[in-house]
Amino acid sequence: MGNQPGIAGRIAKTFIDSPLSPLLYMAALFAGVLGLLMTPRQEDPEISVPMVDMFISYEGASAEQVSNMAIDPLERIMSEIPGVKHTYAASERGRGIVTVRFKVGEDIIPSVVKVHEKLQSNMDKLPPGVSLPLVKPRTIDDVPVITITLWSQLANDSELRILANQLLHHFERIPDSGNGFVVGGRHQQLRIEVLPERLKGYGVGLDQIVQAINSANKEEGYGNLKQGAKEYRVYSGSFLHTVQDVEQVIISVNNGKPVYVRDVAKVQMGPSEFENIVWYYSGAARDPALPDVNNAAAVTIAIAKKQGSNGVDVANAVQNELDKIRDRLIPDGIQVEVTRNYGESANEKVNELLEALLIAAIVVSLLCLITIAAGPSFVVISVVPVVILFSIWATWLMGYSINRVSLFALIFSIGILVDDATVVVENIYRRWLAEGTTSLKTAVSAVSEVGNPTIIATFAILAALIPMGFVTGMMGPYMEPIPVLGSVAMLFSLVAAFVFTPWWSVRMKPRPEHMARAEAREQKIQDRTGRFYRPFLLPLLEDTYHHRGKILLAGIITAFALASLMIYSQAVPVKMLPFDNKSEFNVVINMPEGTTLLETTNVVQKLAETLKKVPEVRALQTYAGTASPFNFNGLVRHYYLRQEPWQADIHTMLVNKHDRDRSSHEIATEVRHLLTPIAQKLGARIAIVERPPGPPVLQTVVAEIHGPDAQTRREVARQMTRIFEEVPNLVDVDNYLAEPHERWQFDINQEKAKRLGISVETINRNVMMAMGGFKLGDIKAHSLREPIYLVAQFPEIVRADLQRVGNLPILSPQGQAIPLSELGEFIKVPQEDIIYSKDLRPVEYVVGEMEGRLGAPIYGMLEVEERLENYTTPDGIIMSGTLTGPPEDDLHSGFEWSGEWVVTYETFRDMGVAFIVALVVIYMLLVLQFKDFILPLVIMSPIPLTLIGIIPGHWLLDAEFTATSLIGFIALAGINVRGSILLVAYIEYQLARDIHIKQAVLNAGHVRMRPIWVTNLTLMVGAGAILFDPIFQGMAISLVFGALVTTLLTLLIVPLGCTTAERSLRNSIEKQRELGGSVMP
């Protein structure tokens, strides 16, 4: 060694006897505790994927006109904004929507500002008649963290909605609560139900009624009045407040007599007509003390949190507020139930993982006690809490939350973060035993000896972890805490090894009388490992013709090939992420377009009656004509736009996972098989929608159909749907094509209308008012949280009879009442199809879910591709799906595979690149350390061989090879290098002392065997804490089985490689000596 200690030695010299060391130790512990208390808790990492929905109306325009003249220009404008990844659009008669999806990681506020600026500067590109686009930004923070359902068998849904809005007002006062809304329940309204025959009899029109009511329901301020020393504000007019007020409004004078509203209409205050129906059902797993409940009227309150706030705190605060106001505001006969609590589930998950983290720390500590002497083991154990807590503080400092991914990063790290301290303390104690003194100088020298190899080994692990932080797509920020926090933990463990470990070692140094016993114990351990290790390696070293070595090499290659074959043969299936075990799922129901709300509700009721009998179901809420409060999956899939009478879903609540034997995925699979035959018999299409374990997508398997024209695309989509249905494990198959249905169109006789002086606009306005829901304004009610609208319309029974609607009098400019039937006729016409586009290209969608053991989309895609070989499109093309983007053009039929495949492809592609980058960086670090190009290859040789343990490990535990499995494999690359460095460094140390190469590798093997297997054993124990977690089981399997195999192979492959690369070893030694250093073990 040179005269001057290295960086590790200088750090150790500064802190080994400094009073600052314990203060820093306590400060790190305090910071960690502070971080644990302050860091927001969530179940999953927050993913910033800003989406902006833009709604336009274009009254009277066909779907094609909306698409060509309004939506296409708007989509093109939005696609020009920097940071936009995709634009999606849908156009139907009279209206359309454009969704702008920004790249992952873009901030929502700047993104919305860009949208508004772009829109304002390009409004001239939209044709006259197109409304100003309604811009609604959407982020993950819009997802409600808690939902509360009010249900009753006594109160009606309108009464429940009034109460729900009062409760929501209280909840919105809670700090950090975000967007809140109420789903279900009829609005209160004052309805003016006009009879066409009475209008005709009194000679008045709907326009007159509207004008009269609007004039009577107005109050305005007209300035100030001074009287003496006082000044008064002057108002004129008054508002309508009651049914009687509206009934007494004078419409006109007929034959000298006033015509009142009550003469031509029935005026009533009460609930609106049904636009949606929400019901509550109890399930088979309900509390036995509670009654069985079916189709009880219900409404649901949903509350989100503000960006960056703690979802657990918000959910708890809502529940506390509910408890405070329950007795005061909620009357008897109305039940309250929390039907979603992501704060509770997040807290439960975080606590489970903190417990797993604690158990892993304790087990690793016990392992250190068993494998190392008591004094050194205490020194190593002291590093564990400070590194973990400091890493949690860093989590808070860097803006992350405590979630399952960040905690998995720490659990994964716990097995290796003790390694730096173990290496340092072992060398300190070894030098003290060798020199027979426990001096500070010897300790500093010992730290300096292992400093550079320890730094290189730690940076090798960092080199494996950090590139994973650059994974693109939605999986990037989802998995980002693993490389970031894993790297933080490793870096701080390195600092702790050089700062705190020497300080603790001096405080725990052995007494002189114990030195001899410790030395004898150490020698005994070395002898045992030597007797175990030599019989394995010696025959390979003494094999002159290398027959045994060739057999070993052939065996390793065969084992590697067989392991790889398990992926190809599907013995080990590949999937992005496995399903998690959640406490809820949804049944999404689609009836044929044009189905009435009543018919949809009847179908939903029959499905719910079957579903509630499933043993693990605690409760159900059915939503017909509206959508249940959306989760992140529903946000991405735009379920909140499902507001048609033929659309419905059932929110299914399960008992806690600890109280059932089956996972939520197993239950959902059974429910699919139960409900699908019933739905098909009733003419419905259903999909079982589980909360995805990772980033959500449109659906698991998605085919985006392109083609030369709409007719060809739609026909291809229909045929693709049939092909999807033929694939055995493809379920919930559907497409976005509308079922053929009709609409009523009032065809105006424009020539006659013009002769009578009646404009088309007047006719259209009167038809609109007659057919329901025309709002004249509102009445002023002080006690309600929602406006009570004045609504003019024909009664529902009249609207259903178009002949009576034809009696509607339309007043000409001369005051003559002309029946609507004389100005045109009602005719049935086919409803136009919705026109979809993505990135300015028209598209149709065919979707499905995967079920069974082979649940990854690639397996279903391959089955579909095989069947497509026998299908020819209408334009004569035999299609094959593109995997990495849309077809080059739309001149011929083609399609792109999308959905979960895109996330899978991007993730595995980026991780593959990250792995290659990691290998290159590790190689460069090793070249820097050993000054040779061959030795790094020997050191890195065990890296790919970990697959020999990883893949069979997945097969043994019947687990899928997932993205987390790949993360574990990549992380092992850096960990493997650490053990190899220990061996090669000690072999160099022996060769530098003129020991023969064979004896050097034997000595290195049995001396370094213990630190290598202790390191890997602690890694396996730490990973074992997450071995049965549904999401991160793959990572745990990779770490456990990969470390097991690499422990054995490293002790064989690396020594044998060193005997072959003896010249490189000696060259490395000479170059290190030339640079003024010496070779250290």
SULFENDA-V418424 format. One record per backbone hydrogen bond with DSSP energy under -0.5 kcal/mol. NH is the residue of the N-H (numbers start at 1). CO is the residue of the C=O. If there is no record, write none. Layout:
nh={NH;NH}
co={CO;CO}
This chain:
nh={10;11;12;13;14;15;16;18;21;23;24;25;26;27;28;29;30;31;32;33;34;35;36;37;38;39;42;48;49;51;52;53;54;55;56;58;61;66;67;68;69;70;70;71;72;74;75;76;77;78;79;80;80;81;84;85;86;88;89;90;91;92;94;95;96;97;98;99;100;100;101;101;102;102;103;105;106;111;112;113;114;115;116;117;118;119;120;121;122;123;125;126;127;130;131;134;135;136;136;138;142;143;144;145;146;147;148;149;150;150;151;152;154;160;161;162;163;164;165;166;167;168;169;170;171;172;173;174;177;178;181;183;189;190;191;191;192;193;193;194;194;195;196;199;200;201;202;203;204;206;209;210;211;212;213;214;215;216;217;218;218;220;222;225;227;227;230;232;234;236;238;246;247;248;249;251;252;254;255;257;259;260;261;262;263;264;264;265;266;267;268;268;270;272;277;279;280;281;282;283;284;284;285;286;290;296;297;298;299;300;301;302;303;304;306;309;311;311;312;314;315;316;317;318;319;320;321;322;323;324;325;326;329;330;330;331;334;335;335;337;339;339;340;342;343;345;346;347;348;349;350;351;352;353;354;355;356;357;358;359;360;361;362;363;364;365;366;367;368;369;370;371;372;377;378;379;380;381;382;383;383;384;384;385;386;387;388;389;390;391;392;393;394;395;396;397;398;399;400;402;403;404;407;408;409;410;411;412;413;414;415;416;417;418;419;420;421;422;423;424;425;426;427;428;429;430;431;432;433;434;435;436;437;443;444;445;446;447;448;449;450;451;452;454;455;456;457;458;459;460;461;462;463;464;465;466;467;468;469;470;471;476;477;478;479;480;482;483;484;485;486;486;487;488;489;490;491;492;493;494;495;496;497;498;499;500;501;503;504;505;506;507;508;509;514;515;515;516;518;519;520;521;522;523;524;525;526;527;528;529;530;531;532;533;534;535;536;537;538;540;541;542;544;546;550;551;552;553;554;555;556;557;558;559;560;561;562;563;564;565;566;566;567;567;568;569;570;571;572;573;575;582;585;586;587;588;588;589;590;591;592;595;600;601;602;603;604;605;606;607;608;609;610;611;612;613;614;617;618;619;620;621;622;623;624;625;635;636;637;638;638;639;641;642;643;647;648;649;650;651;651;652;652;653;653;654;655;659;660;667;668;669;670;671;672;673;674;675;676;677;678;679;680;681;682;683;684;685;687;689;689;690;691;701;702;702;703;704;704;705;705;706;713;714;715;716;717;718;719;720;721;722;723;724;725;726;726;727;727;730;731;731;734;736;743;745;747;747;748;749;750;753;754;755;756;757;758;759;763;764;765;766;767;768;769;770;771;772;774;775;776;777;779;780;781;782;784;788;789;789;790;791;791;792;793;794;795;798;799;800;801;802;804;805;806;807;808;810;811;812;815;818;818;819;820;821;822;823;825;827;829;831;835;836;837;838;839;841;843;844;846;847;848;849;851;855;859;860;861;862;863;864;865;866;867;868;869;869;870;871;873;876;879;882;894;896;897;898;900;900;901;901;902;903;904;905;906;907;908;909;910;911;912;913;914;915;916;917;918;919;920;921;922;923;924;925;926;927;928;929;930;931;937;938;939;940;941;941;943;945;946;946;947;948;949;950;951;952;953;954;955;956;957;958;959;961;962;963;966;967;968;969;970;971;972;973;973;974;974;975;976;977;978;979;980;981;982;983;984;985;986;987;988;989;990;991;992;993;994;995;1000;1001;1002;1003;1004;1005;1006;1007;1008;1009;1012;1013;1014;1015;1016;1017;1018;1019;1020;1021;1022;1023;1024;1025;1025;1026;1027;1029;1033;1036;1037;1038;1039;1040;1041;1042;1042;1043;1044;1045;1046;1047;1048;1049;1050;1051;1052;1053;1054;1054;1055;1056;1057;1058;1059;1060;1061;1062;1065;1066;1067;1068;1069;1070;1071;1072;1073;1074;1075;1076;1077}
co={6;7;8;9;10;11;12;15;18;19;20;21;22;23;24;25;26;27;28;29;30;31;32;33;34;35;402;46;47;138;100;136;98;134;96;94;58;62;63;64;65;65;66;66;67;70;71;72;73;74;75;76;77;78;81;101;101;99;837;97;835;95;61;92;56;90;54;88;52;98;86;99;50;100;83;48;103;107;108;109;110;111;112;113;114;115;116;117;119;120;122;123;69;127;57;55;133;53;134;51;139;140;630;303;303;340;301;337;148;299;335;297;333;156;157;158;159;160;161;162;163;164;165;166;167;168;170;171;174;304;302;300;270;789;189;268;791;191;266;192;793;264;194;195;196;197;198;199;199;809;205;206;207;208;209;210;211;212;213;216;238;236;234;232;225;230;227;225;223;220;218;242;243;244;246;259;259;257;253;254;252;258;249;247;260;260;261;261;193;265;191;266;189;187;624;622;296;620;293;618;612;614;617;283;287;280;152;278;150;183;148;181;146;179;176;306;41;309;41;310;311;312;313;314;315;316;317;318;319;320;321;322;325;325;326;329;331;151;333;149;147;337;147;145;145;341;342;343;344;345;346;347;348;349;350;351;352;353;354;355;356;357;358;359;360;361;362;363;364;365;366;367;368;373;374;375;376;377;378;379;380;380;381;381;382;383;384;385;386;387;388;389;390;391;392;393;394;396;395;40;401;43;403;404;405;406;407;408;409;410;411;413;413;414;416;416;417;418;419;420;421;422;423;424;425;426;427;428;429;430;431;432;432;439;440;441;442;443;444;445;446;447;448;450;451;452;453;454;455;456;457;458;459;460;461;462;463;465;466;467;468;473;473;474;475;476;479;479;480;481;481;482;483;484;485;486;487;488;489;490;491;492;493;494;495;496;496;499;500;501;502;503;504;506;511;511;512;512;514;515;516;517;518;519;520;521;522;523;524;525;526;527;528;529;530;531;533;533;534;537;537;538;542;543;546;547;548;549;550;551;552;553;554;555;556;557;558;559;560;561;562;563;563;564;564;565;567;566;566;571;961;580;652;689;650;586;687;648;685;646;683;592;596;597;598;599;600;601;602;603;604;605;606;607;608;610;611;614;653;653;281;651;279;649;277;647;631;632;633;634;635;634;638;639;641;644;589;623;587;621;649;585;650;619;651;583;616;656;657;663;664;665;666;667;668;669;670;671;672;673;674;675;676;677;678;680;679;590;588;586;687;688;584;848;700;898;846;702;896;703;844;894;709;710;711;712;713;714;715;716;717;718;719;720;721;722;723;723;724;727;729;849;847;845;829;827;745;825;746;823;748;749;750;751;752;754;753;757;759;760;761;762;763;764;765;766;767;769;792;773;790;790;788;240;779;780;781;779;188;787;777;190;789;774;192;770;194;795;795;796;798;800;801;801;802;804;805;818;809;816;812;810;816;817;808;806;819;820;747;745;743;741;91;834;89;841;87;838;836;705;703;734;701;731;729;853;856;856;857;858;859;860;861;862;863;864;865;866;867;868;877;873;877;895;706;704;882;702;699;700;700;898;899;899;900;901;902;903;904;905;906;907;908;909;910;911;912;913;914;915;916;917;918;919;920;921;922;923;924;925;926;927;934;934;935;936;937;938;940;941;942;943;944;945;946;946;947;947;949;950;951;952;953;955;954;573;960;576;962;963;964;965;966;967;968;969;970;970;971;971;972;973;974;975;976;977;978;979;980;981;982;983;984;985;986;987;988;990;991;990;996;997;998;999;1000;1001;1002;1003;1004;1005;1008;1009;1010;1011;1012;1013;1014;1015;1016;1017;1018;1019;1020;1021;1022;1023;1024;1026;1029;1032;1033;1034;1035;1036;1037;1037;1038;1039;1040;1041;1042;1043;1044;1045;1046;1047;1049;1049;1049;1050;1050;1052;1053;1054;1055;1056;1057;1059;1061;1062;1063;1064;1065;1066;1067;1068;1069;1070;1071;1073;1072}
